[in-house]
Amino acid sequence: MAGSLHVRNLDEDLISKLKLRAARHGRSAEAEHRAILRQVLDTEPEPSFDDLAAELRELTASRKQTPSELLQREGRDER
């Protein structure tokens, strides 16, 4: 079953452009909206694991980091 998406707070200029584009392509504004989303999202490359890991490292660079070997050692010592 297909889902639905409601987009709120669009300015009138954007709506007019969407309707004009839809008319040029011979489809409804809703169909044009679907086509635009599909085109953009299907062509966007998926980030690699390495890229995501680098992004995460950058986001957490200012946090205190505890090496995993210390955490493992602490876990063994608690037993």
Secondary structure by P-SEA (a helix, b strand, c coil): cbbbbbbccccaaaaaaaaaaaaaacccaaaaaaaaaaaaaaacccccaaaaaaaaaaaacccbbbbaaaaaaaaaaac
